[in-house]
């Protein structure tokens, strides 16, 4: 939340949460996530003043619109919003690519029983449309009951975000468990079972299937090198090779095959004959620049003479 000074000198609180709770009725079905992603706060223009029947002066230059571009849908905040008479909500263009940046601490973990209710409440506050707390949990219901009821009817966007959060937490849990195993001397990094639904064709060809339907295989240095080679960018490698060739030809880097010393400084303060050499270079560059200028000035005259001939 931030504080904003109005034109009349009053100070009001600026909060995305307040904007969401007082969103226009036309935006009723948006979750907090969708509200921040698909709309943005904007100042009311002179045309909007007439549309909303507001007896207020709009912000200076607020009525200037970009030519040729259709106006985006805009909606007024509801009564009770501290900036209702000067600000409104605009809907982003359908082709926008906006990703909300969720700042602060990590979400509560669903796998931790002590944090389960906080996880459920957080996900519904982010992904379920609401205005007051009662919209998230009715009297007598538990967070688990409300969460299960909401998840069973959640839209595609909400399910995708929820799946992404779960995948992130499960990945963190798996990495933490693997680190713990390695710390305890049970290093399983080079031998790992793959679930039947996620195993690769290489694993099926090279591995051995056990009685439980899982495949175990060994990862060696050649496998790692082959995977790195597969992920190399051909275009990037070509650009890098060309840059190295140019640098070697210009004597910036040593010829191919020689070791590059990247620790010893190669630049220092010029002294004695080095300063004289630099001055000669500067004089030569200035003379060349002047000659190029004279040549460019004579080219139009030469072209004109050829045309007359």
N, C-alpha and C positions, 0 to 999 in steps of 0.2 A: 504494500500500500504506500502511496506517495501523496503529498499535499500539493494542491494546485491553487494559485491565486487567480480569482476571477477578475473580469474587467471592472466590476464595482468595488474591488478591494477585499471581497470576502474570500475566505480560505475554505476549500472543501477537500474531502478525502477522495483520492482517485484509486479505485480498487477494481480488479477484474472480477472478483467475487460479487461485489455490489452490482457491477454491470450485468453479470449473469442473472442474479436474482431478480433484477428489474428489467430484464430483456422484454421486448415487445411481445404481445400475444402471438404474433405471426411466427415467432421463434420458439414457441412453447415446447416443441418436440425435440429441440437440440440439447444434447448433453453438454456439460462444461467443456469437454474435449472438442466436440464439434463446434461449439460456440466460439472458442478461441481460434480454431483452425479455419473456420469458414466465414467469420465476420470480423470486423474491426471497428474501433471507435473513431468517429469523425465529427467535425464541427458542423453545426446546422447552417445551411446556406439560406440566401434570401428566398429562393424557391421553396425550400423545405419549410421555411417559416410560414408561408401561405398554406402549404400542404398540411402542416400540423396545427394551423390556426394559433400560432404563438404570438403574443403581444410583447415581443422582445426584439432587440436589435441583434442581427447576426454579427459574427466575427468579421473584422475587416478583410476584404478580398475573398471571403468565403464562397461567394457566388460565382467565382471564375471557374469555368469548367473547360476541360480539354476538348477541342473541336473534333467533331466526327465520331466521338466515342459515346456509345449509349450509356445512359446513367445506370449505375448499379442500384439494386433494390436497397432501400433504406427504411429503417423503422425507428420509431421514437421509444425511448425508455418509458417505463410505467411510472405512475405517481409514486413519490417517495424517493426517487433517484435524485441525488444532490445536484446533478448537472443536466437535468432533463430538458431545460429550456435552451441550453447552448450546445449540447452534444447529442449524437444519435448513433445508431448502429448501421453500418453498411455491410452488405453481403459481398464477399469476394467473387471474382469472376470464376466461372466453372472450370476454366483451364489452369487455375492457380496450383502451385505446388508448395503449400505451406505445411510445415511440420512443427507442432508446438514444442517448445523447449521447457520441459518440466524441471524446474530448479529445486534445490533443497536436498533433503536427505533421501535415501532409498525408500522404496515402498516396503511396508511391513511384509514379512515372509509368510506365504501360505503354508509352507512346510513346518513352521514353528507353531505349536499349539498356543503358546502364549501370545502370538501375534496374529492368529488366524482372524479374529473378529476385526482387528484394525485393517487387515488386508481386505476383508470383505467390504467394510465401510468405505475404505479409500477407493476401491474399484467402482462401487456404485456412485460415490460422490463425483467421480471423474467421468463415468460412462453412462449413467442413468439420468434422464431429465428430472430436475427437481427445482424447487424454489425455497422451501423451508425444510428443516430436518425431518418433519413428520412425513414428507414425501419419500424419504429414504427408508424409514422404519416406522411402521404404524404401531399403535399402542398394543402391547401384549405379544408382539412378534419378536423373535430373536434375529440377530444379524444373519445367522446361518439360514434361517427360513426365508428371509427377505432376499438374500443373495441367490439362493437356489431358485426362487420364483422368478427373479429378474433374469438370471442367466439362461433359463429355459426359453425365454422369449426375446433375448437380446438381439439387436440387429447385427448385420455383417461387420460394420465398423467396430462396434463394441467387442464382438467376439475376436476380431483380429488383434485389437490392442491387448485384450486380456490374454490371448494366447502368446503374444510377444512377451508380455511381462512374466508369464509363467515359464516360458522357454529360457528367458534370461536368468531367472532365479534357479531353475533346475541346472543350468549350465554352471552357475557359480557354485552350487552345492556339489556337483560332480567334480569340479576342479579342486574344491576344498578337500573333498574326500581323497582324491588322488594324491594331493600334497601330504595329507596325513599318513597315507599308506607308505609313501616314499620316506617320510620322516621316521616311520617305525621299521624301516628296513625291508618292507614288502614292496619292492619296486616292480610294478606291473605295467610300466610305460611302454615296454617293447613287446608285450604279449597281452592282447585285449580281446575279449569276445565281442562279436558284433551280433546284434539282434537280427533275426531273420528278415524283418521288415526294412532294415536300414543297411544291410551288408552290401558291399560292392561286388561287381562281377569278378574283379581280380581276386577278391577274398574267396569267392565261391570256387574259382579255378585252383587257387594255390593252397587254400586252407583245408582243414579237416573238420568235418561236422561231428559233433558229439551226440549223445543220446537225447539231450534236451533241445536239439535243433539249433544250437549255436555253433558258430565257426570261430576257431582260433587260428591265428597265423602270426608269423614272426616278421617284424619290421627291421630291416638292416639298413646299412649306409647306402647301398645301391637303390633301395626303395625310396629313401629320402631324396637322393640326388635326382632320380627319375621324376619324382613329383615336382621338385623345384624346376626342373627343365620344362615340364609340361606347363607350368604356370608362368613361364617367361613370356614377356611381351615382345613379339617379333619386331614390331615397328620401333619400340623403345630401344631394343638392342641395336638396330640399324643406326638410329640417331646417335647412340652412345659411341658406336664404332667409328662413325663419321667424325664426331667431335674429337675423339682421341687421335684420329689420323691427322686432322687439321692442326691440333695442338702440337703433335710431334713434328710435322713439317715446318711449323713456325718456330721451332726450338723452344716452345713453352714447356714441353715435357720431353724427357729423354726418349731416344729411339726405342721401338718395341724390343723386348727381350732383356732390357736393363732394369735393374731394381730401382724403384722410385723411393727416394728418401723423403718421407713426409714429415719428419720431425725437425730437421735442420732448417732454420730460416733461410730463405733465398733472397730476401729483399733487405737492403741496408741503406745507410746514408751515403750519398754520393760524395766523393772527395777527389781532389786533384784532377787527373786526366779524365775521370768519369764525368766531372762537371763540364770540362771542355767538350767532350764527346756529345753530351746532352745539348750544349749550346749549338754545336754544328748541326745536330739533327733538327733543332728548332729552326735554325736559319734555312736549312734545306726544305723543311715542311712549309715554311712561310713563302719561300720562293716558288715552290710547286703550286701552292694555293693561288698565288698571284698569277702564275702562268695559266692555270686552269680558268681563272676568271677572265683573262684577256682572250683566251681561246673561245670561251662561251660567248663573249661580246662580239667576236668577229663572225661567228657562225651565221647570224641573220643576214649580214652583209654579203657573205659568200653565197648564200642561198638566193638572195635577191639578184646578184650578178648572173648566176646560172639561169634564173628565170628569164632575165632580159636577153641572155644569149640565145 
